[in-house]
Amino acid sequence: MKMVRNSKRTIAGKDITRSVADALQYISYYHPPDYIRSLSQAYAREQSPAAKNAIRQILLNSRMAAFGRRPMCQDTGLVVVFAKVGMDARINSAGSFADLVNEGVRRAYLDPDNPLRASIVADPLAGRVNTRDNTPAVVHVDLVRGNLIEITIAAKGGGSENKARFTTLNPSASVSDWVVDTVSTLGSGWCPPGLISVGIGGSAEKAMLLAKEAMNDPIDMAELIARGPSSPEEALRIELYERINALGIGAQGLGGLTTVVDVKVATYPTHAASKPVALIPQCAANRHLKFNLDGSGPISLEPPDLREWPDIGTDELSPTGVRRVKLDTLTKEETASWRCGQTLLFSGKMLTGRDAAHKRIVELIDAGKPLPVDLRGRVIYYVGPVPAVRDEVVGPAGPTTSSRLDDFADKMLATTGLFAMVGKAERGRAAIESIVRHRTPYLIAVGGAAYLISKSIKSARRVAFEDLGMEAVYEFEVQDMPVIMAVDVEGNSIHNSGPLEWRKRMAADSIARNIGV
């Protein structure tokens, strides 16, 4: 039988660049509708008040970002591209495929109507100088049959990327046990509720690629459970979904019913003596898009049906018993009265500072030099905002993962006179000991609610380290900024007590169902 080859196609390089730029803009403010549907279902069934409030903020933030066409998260991501290039497609370009992609990234991140935060540093070892345009992307290209180019593009947040894990198991060892044990140690810096993607087989690098690519597949866990598994991979997906949610980690690690809305599993043949396993979490931003280019021009993207986004009012974001705090008259006595799990609304002036700013401040302290800003009596917010546009005072400004600041915590608290810290996710043991020693509490804002949080910021001015770009120190004036007490001055941590409580509750409910209660 004679094989009929596809007709040749020529695809313009400029169409690849334009499509990449448009797709990155699109995913910066539109969640995939399948994620919104799954998260809405999780919100409806959530019983933990703290986790329900966190999901509520994520859903409201997503709706606001979609209508406002501004980033849903301040971390607008590392760009990752999986391209399947048909062998009968010809790309009309003087540059490489990666060059075309990176020009698209550059245009998207420097778009004056919706600038995205540049997070990429050129030298990972020493200087770590920001490239200022979020290039280069991480590009994977496969040559396949056909005459089309299929591109899957994702913007991967650093908090979830930092929680990627890899192991090589013995062939007889349980993948499920390793995944569940590993997820239980990740904390909440990956910003749940999201997805867990697992790659099994191949080699070390192949397993990681399997996991990274599979996390961009459509969310279909509800449909899978309804019809039942038809392969070992699908059976493992269901098992992991149930076991991970039974950990009780919950939204933002506050304790609750939903930690993941889906689990993905991809496999590949491997050596008889090996079982490589990769695990990559996907955060609540979950930004990705797949499209095809056929030579007819760049992609044309239509907005999703925003009626699928639940209309949640802002008046629902303040639970009963919320406490209002005036930052400009804050005292140590007041901060000592805040209790773990309490919701506070901050109003007044606060400072910001991330990794690079903390490093520089500690270097100045060690050198006996004066600091460029007085931290005494202040609250510091771990954030690197998106650039502002039009009448905004600041772009989306959600919290960054606080554990990265743990190494600086004791020096900062011992010497600067800070009154409180605000970030995302749990703190390590040494940081909690420092919190108790210096009686300086730690609070969290909801990761995944960056645009919502930015609306509580009424003014912003850069006060130090302008050369650090998005990591410069700002002074924000906020009004009713919602935060949750995470670690009080006695060392009680919501990220310890919340998941433990809900793990016990779910275990008890499971036992009750099994005995027919």
N, C-alpha and C positions, 0 to 999 in steps of 0.2 A: 504494500500500500504506500503510495507516494505521500510524503508529509507536505502539507501546505503551510508555508511560512507566512507569518503576519507581514503586512505591507510595512515598509519603512516609514518612520515618522521623524520629523525634525521638530525639536522642542527648543524654543528660544531660551537662552540663559537668563535674559531679563524677565521672562515669565516665572522662572524658578525663584529668582530674587524677590519679585513682587509678591508671589504667592506666600513665600516664607514670611515676609514682613506683614502681610495682611493676616495670616494665620496667627502669628504671635500677638498682634494687637487683639484679635478676636478672643483668643483664649485667656488674655489678661483680665477680661471682664465678664466673659460668659462661662459659667460652669457647664460641663456636659449635662444635658437634661436627665440622663439616667442616674447621675449622682444626686441631683436635686430630688428626684422621685424617691430614691432609696433613703436619703437623709430625712425627707419629710415623713416617711414611714417610721424611721427610727425615732423621730421627734414625737410622733403620735403615741408610740408605745413606751417611751422612756418614763421611768418612775422616780429616778433620782432627781430631786429639785435642782441641784447644782449642775448636773449634766444636761438636764432639759433646758436650763437657762443658757448654757454654753451653745447647745445646738440651735436654740432660738436665735442667738446673736449671729451665728454663722449663716443661717438661712436669711435673716434680715440683711446682713452684710452683702450676701450674694445678690439679692434682689436690688439693693441700692447700687451695687457696682454695675449690674446689668443695665439698669435704667440710666445711670450716670456715665456709663462707659469709662470707668476708671478702675484701676487694678483692685481685685478682690483682696490681694495680700500685698504687703509692703515688699516682701521677698519675691520679686518677679522672675526669679529662677535662673538656673543654668539651662541653656537651650540644648536639647538632645534630639537628634534627627535619625530616624531609621528610614532609609531610602531603598526602594526596590526598583532598579533601573532595567527596563526591558532591553534585551540585546538587539532588538530591531529599532530602538530609539536612538536618534542622533541628537546630541546637545550642541546647539550652535553657540559656542562661547570660546573666547580666547583664554579664559581662566579655568581653574579646576572647579569641580563640583562643590568642594568645600568653600572656595572663594565666593561662589554664587550664594551659598547658604549664609556665609558670614556677612555679606553685603546686605542680605535681607534682615539678619539680626540687627545690624547697625542701624538700618533705617527704622525698624520697629522700635528699638529702644531709645532712639533720639527723636521720635515723632513729636513735633511741638504740640499737637493737640492732646496727646496722651503719652507723655514721656514715661518710660519704664525705668525702674531702678537698676543701675549698672552694678553688678555684684562680683564680676570676674576680675581676679588679680592675675597679672601676667607671670609672675615668678612665684611658684608655690613654696619655695624654700626660704628665700631671703627677703628681698624687698617687698614682696606682696603689694605691688603698686597696681591700683585699679586701672583697667584698660579704658574705662569711661564710656564704653559703648556695648558692654556685655559680650563682646567677642573674645575668643573664638568659641563657637559651638562645638559640641561633641557629635561627630558625624559618623554614621555607620552606613555603608553602601553594599548592597547585594546585587549581583547581576542575575536576572531572571528571564524566563521566556516572555515574549510579548514586545509591544512597541509603546507601552505607557511608562510613566514614572509615578510610582505610588510613594507618597511621603507621609510618614507619621511624625509629627512634631510635638514636643513636650517642653514645658518649662518647669524644671524640677527644683523645688525649694531646698535650701541647704539643711534645714532642720530635719527633714525626713531622709535626705541623702546621707547625712552623717550617721544614721542608724542602720545603714546597710551592713549585712553580716554574711560571712562565708565560712563554710567548714567542709571537710572531706570526711564523711562517715564511713564506717565499716559497711560492706555490702548488706549485712544482715540487720543493721541498726535502723531504728524507727525515724523516718523523716518527720512524722507528726510530732513525736516527743521533742525532737531537737527544735523544731519551729516554735512550738508552744513555750518551751523553756526559754528560748531566746527572746521571744516577744515579751515574756514576763520580766525580762531584765532591761528592756529598752527605755523604760520610763515613758513620758508623754511628750518629749521634745520633738517627736515626729508629727505631733498635732492631730491626734485622732478626734473624731471618727473618720477613718479613711479606708485604705486597702492594704493588704499584705500580698506581695507577689513572690512566688517561690519558683526558682529554676533548679532542675535536677538533671544531672548527667553532663555529658560532654567532658569538658576540662574546666579548670578554675574560671577562666575568662568566659567560656561558653555558658556556664551556669549563670554567671552574673548577667550576661546579655539576654539570656532566656527570661530571667526575672524582670529585667528592665523593660523589655519589649512587651511582655505579657500584661503588665500593669495598665497598658493603654487599651486593652480589650474592653468591649462593652460590659457594664455591670449587669449580671444576669443571675445572681444568687437566688432570688425569690423564685424565678422560673425553674432553675435547676432543682431546688428543693421540691417544688411542686411536681415535677415530672420524674424525679429520681435520677441517680447517676447511671451513665451508660459506659463508663470506663474507669479504670483505677484512678486516673487523674481527677475525674469529677467526684469520685467517692472521697478522695483526699481533700478536695476543696471544701466539701460539706463538713467533713470531720474537723478540719482546721477552723472553719467559720464558727462552728459551735464551741469548740474548745477555747479559742481565743476570746470570744465574747464572754465565756464563763469565767475568765480571769477577773472580770469586774473592773477593768481599767477605766472604761467609760470615756466620754467626751472630755478632752483636755486632761485626762488622768484624774478626774475628780470623783470617779466611782460611778458606775452605771451599767445599763444593759447593753449598750452598743459601743464596741471599740472599733469594729470593722463592719463595713457594709458589704464587703465581698472579699474573697480570697482567690487569687489566680495561681494556677500551677501549670508549668510548661516543662516538658522533658525532652531529652535527646540521648541517643545511644552513647554509652561510655565504656571505659576499660573494665574488664571483669573484676579487677582488684579495687575498683574505685566507686565511690558514690558522692560526687561533688554536689553540694547543696548551697544555693544562694538565697538570701532573703532580703527583699527591699521593701520598705514601707512607702506608701503614698499618703501624703498629707491631705488635709481637708481642702486645699486649693485644687488639686486634681486637674491640672491644666493639660489638655492634649487634644489633638485634632488629626484626622487622617483625610488625605485628599489625593486625587489623581490629576496628572497633567497629560494631555493627549495631543499637544501641538496647536490647539485652537486658541490659546491665550492663557492668561493667569486665571486662578480660581475666582469664582464669584461666591461670596459667603452671605447667606441670609441669616438674620437673627433667629435664635430659637423662639419657640412659642412661650413668651414670658408668663402666660397664664398658668404654666406649670409651677411657677415660683410661688410659694404660699405668701399671702399678704399678711405679714405679722406686724402689728403696731409697735412702735417704740415704747408705748406705755406698759407693755408686757415685760419689759426688760428689767424692771426693778422689783425684785421679790419683796414680800412683806418683811418688815424689820430692817430694811436697808438703812444704812447710817451715812449721813452726809458729813464730809470732812473739809474744812477750810485749810488748805495747805499753807497759806501765808501766816497763819497764827498757830501752826502745829507745835506741840510740845512732846517731850519724851514721855510724859505721864499719859498723854492721850494715846500715843502709839502703843504703849504697854497695855492699854485696855482693849485693844483690838484682839479678837479671838479667831482661831482657825475656822475657816469655812464661812465667815461673815462676809456679806456683800457691802462694799463701801462705794460712795460716789465722791470722787475727788473734784474739788474746785480750787483754783489758784495756780501758782507758778511751780513748775517742776523742771528739772534738768534732764537731759538725755545723755546716754553714753553706751557705746558698744565695745567690742573686743579691742579694736585699735586704740580707742580713746582711753580705755582702762589701762592698757599697756603703757601708753605715754604718760598718764597721770602717775602710775606707780614708778616709772623711771624718773620722773621729776621729784617725787617724794624721796626716792633712794639717793638722788643726787643733792638733796637739800635745797632744791630750787623752789621758788614760789609757783603755785598753780595759777593758771590763767582765769580760773573762776572759783569763787568761794563755795564750797560744798556744805558748809556748816548749816545744820538745821534744814537741809533740803531733802527732797525725794528725788531719786534718780530712776529714769525709765529706760530700760534696755531696748532701744529702737533705732532703726535706720530708715527714715521715711522715703517715700517716693517723692520726686520733685513736684512742686505745686504748679498748677496751671490756672489761668484766668483769675477768678476771684478767690481761689483757695488760699488759705494761709499756710497749709501744708498738704502734701499728698497723703495717700493711705499710709497709716502709721501704726501697724500692729507690733506686738512684742517679739523679741528674738529669744532663742533658747538660753535660759539663764545659767545652765550648768557650765557653759563655756566661760562664764565669768567667775566661777568658783575659785580659781587660783588667785584671783585678785581680791577676793572678798575680805579676808582678814586685814590686809594692809589698808584697804579703803576704809573699812569701818573703824579701825584703830586710830587712824590719823586724820581723817577728813571731817568728822562730825556729821556724817549722813544720818538722817532720821529714818529712812525707809527705802526699799528697793522694789521696783516693779518689773516683771519680766514674763516669761512663759515657761511652764513645766516645772519639774521638781529641782531641788537643790541637793547637792551631795552632803555626806556626813560632816565633812570639815566645814563647809559653808554654814550648815545648821548650827554646829558648835560655835562658830563665830557670831551668828545671829543671837544666840543665847548669851554669849559672853559680853557682847556690846549692846544687847537689848535693842536691836535694830531689826524690825520685822521685814518679811518679804511677802509681796503680793503678786498676783498674776492678773494680766488682762487676757482676753480670749484670743488665742491664735486663730487666724482665719476670719477675724472681724476687723481687718485693718481700715477699710473705708468707713465703716460704722464708727470706729474709735476716732478717726480723723475729724468727724463732725463735732466731737466734743472739744476739739482744740481750737481756741479762739484767736490765738496769736502764736507766732513762732519766729524766733530770731537766732541766728548762729552766733555763739559766744566764744567758741574756741576750736582750734584745730581745723580750720577751713580746708586745708590741703587734704584732709581725709575723705572728702566727698561726702557720701551718704553716712559715713561714720563720724562726722564732725559732731561736736557738742552743741545742742540747741537748748534754748529756754522756751518751754511751752507754757502758755496760759490755758488751762483747761476749765471746762464747766461740766459738772456731773459726768465725769469719766468713770465708767463702771470697772471696778476691780474686785478681786476676791482675795481674802486673807488666806495665804497658802502656808506660811510658817510664822507662828506668833513668837513672842519673846520667850516663851517657855519651851520652845522647840517642837511644839505640836505641828505636824505637817498634814495637810489635806491630801497630799499625794500618797501618804502612807495609810491614813485612816479611811479615806473614801473607797479606794479599790478593795481594801480588806473587808469593809462592811458589806459591799455589794457582792463580793465573791462568796461570803458566808450566806447572804440572803438567797442568791441564786442556787447555791448548793442545797440549802434547806428546801427551796421550792422544788428542786429536782427530786429530792428524796420524798417529799410529800406527794408529788405526782406518781412516783413509782409505787408507793404503797396505797395509792387511791384516796388520799386525804382530800 
